Amino acid sequence: MSRTVIQAEVLGFCSGVKSAMEKALNARREFPEARIFTFDKLIHNADAIRFLESHAIYVLDKQVALDKACDFSDAIIIVCAHGIEAAAKEQLEKSFRKVIDATCPHVLQSQKRAFAAASAGFHVVLVGEKEHQEVLSVKSYAEWAGKKPCTVIANADEAHAFHVRSDMLPLCLIAQTTVKQTEYEQVIEIFSQKVADLSKGTDETMLKVFKTICPATQKRQDALIKLAGECDVLIVVGGKNSTNTNRLFRTAQELHCNCFLVENADELPPQAYSAKIIGLAAGASTPDFVIDAITQKLR
């Protein structure tokens, strides 16, 4: 049976991930004999990590990098695309031969906004996954400013449950770059009402909302939704520990389509080979060579 494979209009490496990978490979070319590590996983994709290892660029556990810094004075460390805590970056700069910052520009912008808002007296509320490296990074910059603590809200349910006190005002909302726009809008609406109730709706300066969701995130969501209506089976490709990939897969499930999440061609389900039209979507940290291998295998 002949099969047609349709790729989503937007898939694979986003600009931030592509830049991070290029910085890592450029470091190897510039320092061919050096020991090169990434501070935790550069991106959340196992195939990409194995590719970096083939170039002798290895993942260094965060705690090892910080606790055993004296062992790496001759080594180069690359900050992951999701960012790093403010104090940790300072420590790395003192301990390693060279620190290469591969933080996504959108995350860097969130760090700066969190720091500036906290410095100006805002109580910063982050919307995202509490233990995600990006959120930990941005949170650290808000708390580094030292004036007010930072709150992390995962979703609308937690936003509803959170008690906003008058001494927390003014508030500032910042979203993890991979949060779905609809989820963020729900949280914004909830906090807008809570703040309005406290300030009697007369002072808009009591709530500042930053648009920090990466445009690539929404473009991938939109491309997946369009693709879902054109195929019999939808394959979402990406790391199972990748936030944006998992959000894509959840969207596919919400559409009630016949969908599967795979990391590479070895994980393709039998259903994919019995379908006439197969759609391929992929997270922002999925390498092209993985997408190409899956496409080739299905065809």
N, C-alpha and C positions, 0 to 999 in steps of 0.2 A: 504494500500500500504506500502510495506517495504521501509525503508529509510536507506541510508548509510551515516554516518557522518565521514568526514575525517578532522582531525586536521592538521594544518600547522606544518611543521617539527620544527619550532621555534615559540613559542608563550608564552604569560604570563609573569610573573615577570622576569625582567632582574636582574643581580646580584646586581646592585646598589639599585634598589627598594627593592629587597628581604632583603638586608642588613639594609636598613632604617626601614623596618617593624620589623625586628628582634631586632634592637636597641630600638625601641619604646616598644615592648613587654618585653624585658629584663629589661628596666627601671621600668616598672610596677612591675615585679617580685622582683627587687632589692629594690624598694621603695613602698611597698604595700599601705601605708597610705598617700603618698604624692599627692599633686595636680600636675598633669602632663599635659602639653600642647605641641602642635606643633606650630611652628612659621609659620602661614598660613597652608595650606593643606600639609601634609607630602608628599603625592603623588596625582596625579590628577585622582582619581577614587572614586566616591561616595560610592560604596559598601565597599571599603577598609576603607574609613573614618568612615562609620557606624560600621564596625568591630572594629576599634580602640576605638570608643565611647563606645562600649559594654565592653571595658576594662578600662573605665574611663580615656581615653586619648582624650583630646578635642582640636579642632582647636582654636587657639587664633589669632585674627586679628592682622596683622603686626603693624598697627598704635597703637592699644590698648597696645600691648606688649611694644612698645617704649615710648608711652606718659604716661602710667600709671604704670611704672615700680615699683613704691613704693608699689603697691598692690600685687606684686608677689615675694617678697623677700624670701618666704618660698617655692616657687614653682620650678618645673623643666621644662625647655623648650627644645624642640628637634628641631634642625634646619632641615628644609625640604630637601628632596633629591635634589632639584633644586639649593640649595645653598642660600646664604644670602649676602647682601651687607656688605662690610668690616666694615664700621662705625657702622652698626646695630649690628654686632656680638660683637664688642667691648662693646657696650652699654648693651647688654644682659648679658655679662659676669660680668658686674658690678652690675646688678640689680637682677638677679635670683640666687636662691640657687645653681643651677647646670645647665650648658648648655651642651647638648649632640649633637654633630655634626653628622648628618646623611647625609651630602652632598655626592652625588655620587662621587666616586673616579675620574671618567672622568671629572666631573665638577671642582673638586678640582685642577686637572691638568691644566685645562683651566684657572682657576684663577691665578695659579702660573705663567703660561706662559704669560698671559696678564700683570701681574705685572712686570715680568722680562723684557719683551719686551719694555714696556713703560719706565721702569727705564733706559733702554739702549738707549732711544731716539727715538724709533719707534712710528709712529702714528698707533695705533691699530684700525683695522677695524673688527668688529664682524658681522658675517653673521647669521641672525636668526630673530626671532620675537621681535620687539622692547620692548614690555611690558611683555615678558615672564620672569618669576623669574630667570631662569638660566642666561639669557642675562643681566638682571639688575645686577645680582651678579658678573658676569665676568667683565662687564663694570666698576663696582665700583672699582675693583682691578686695572684695567688699569688706571683709573683716580686718584686712591689713590697714584700711583707713582708720579703724579703731574707734569710731564714734557710736555705732549701733551694731547689734548682731545681725546676722543674715539668716533669713528663713528660706527653706526649700519646700516647695509644694509640688507634689507629683502629678496631681490631676484635679478635676473639678470637685470631686468628693472631698478631697483634703482641703480645698479652698473653702468649701462650705463649712467644714468643721473648724477651720482656723478662726480664733477669736482675735479680731483687730481691736486693739485698745487705742484710746486717744493719744497716749504717750508714744505710740509707734509712728504717728503722723509726722511728716509726710512719708508716703510709701512710694516705692519704685518697683515696677515689674520688669523682669528680664527673663526671656525664655531660652532654654537650651536650644541650640541652633537646629536640632533635628526634631523638635516637637511639631506635631501636626497643627496647622493653623487653626483648625476648628477647635482643637483642645485648648489652645492658648486663648482663643476668643471667649470660650466659656469661663475660663479663670478670670479674664479681664472683666467680664460682665459681673461676676460675683464680687470681686474686690471693689469695683466701681460702686456697687450698691452699698457694700459695707462702709466704705469711706464716706459716701454721701450721707449715710445715716448718722455718722459721727460728726461730720462737719456741716450737717444740715443742707448739704448740696449747694453751698454757696461759694466754695473755694476750689477751683479746679487745680490749684497748685498743690493740693494735698495728695494727688496721685499722678505719678509720671509713668507712662508706659513706653517702653522701648520696643521697636520692631527688630528683633534679633534673630528671627528664624531665617536660616539660609535659603535664598531663592531656589537653590538646587533641590532642596527638600520638597518644596511644594511642586516643582516641575516634575519630579519623579512620581509623586502621588498622582498628579493629573494625568501623566503619561500612562500609569498603570491602570487607572480607571477607564481610560479610553481603550486600552489594549484588552481589558477584561471582556469587553463586549464584542471582540473580534475573533476570539479563539475558543477552542474546545477545552484545552488544558492550559493553565497559566503556571509557569515556573518562575519563582522568585529566586534569584541567585545572590548569595552573599554569606558572610560569616554569621553563624548562629549567635555570636556574641556582639553583633553589630546592631546598635540601636536603630539606625535608619533603615536597615534591612528588615528588622523585625516589625517596624512600623509599616513598611510596605506590605509585608505578609499579612499583618492584621487587617489592613485595608482590603486586601484580596479576599480574606475570609469574610469580612463584613459584607462584601458584594455577593457572597454565597456562590462564588464560582469554584470550579474544580481546580484547586490550586495546591502547589507543593513548594516547600522551601528546601533548597539544596545548596551546598557549598561549592560543589564542582561536578564534573561530568560523571564521576564514579557513583554519585548519589541519585542519579536520575531514576524516577520511579517507573515501573512497567507501564503505567497508564499513559506516560508520555509517548511511548512507541505505538500505542493503539489509536492515538488521536490524529485527526486529519489536519487540524490547524493548532499549532502550539505557540503560545505567547511567551516571550522572555522579558522579564523585568529584572533589574539588578540594583543593588545598593550602591551608595557612593564610594564604598571602599572595595568594590569588586574589580579585580584586574581585567583588562581586555582579553588577556590570553585565556582566562577561565571562561569568559563569555564565548569567545571564539571556539574553544574546545567543545563546549556544550552544543553550540550551533552546528558544528561539523558532525558531531556524533548523532544528533537527531536527524540530520539530513542524509 
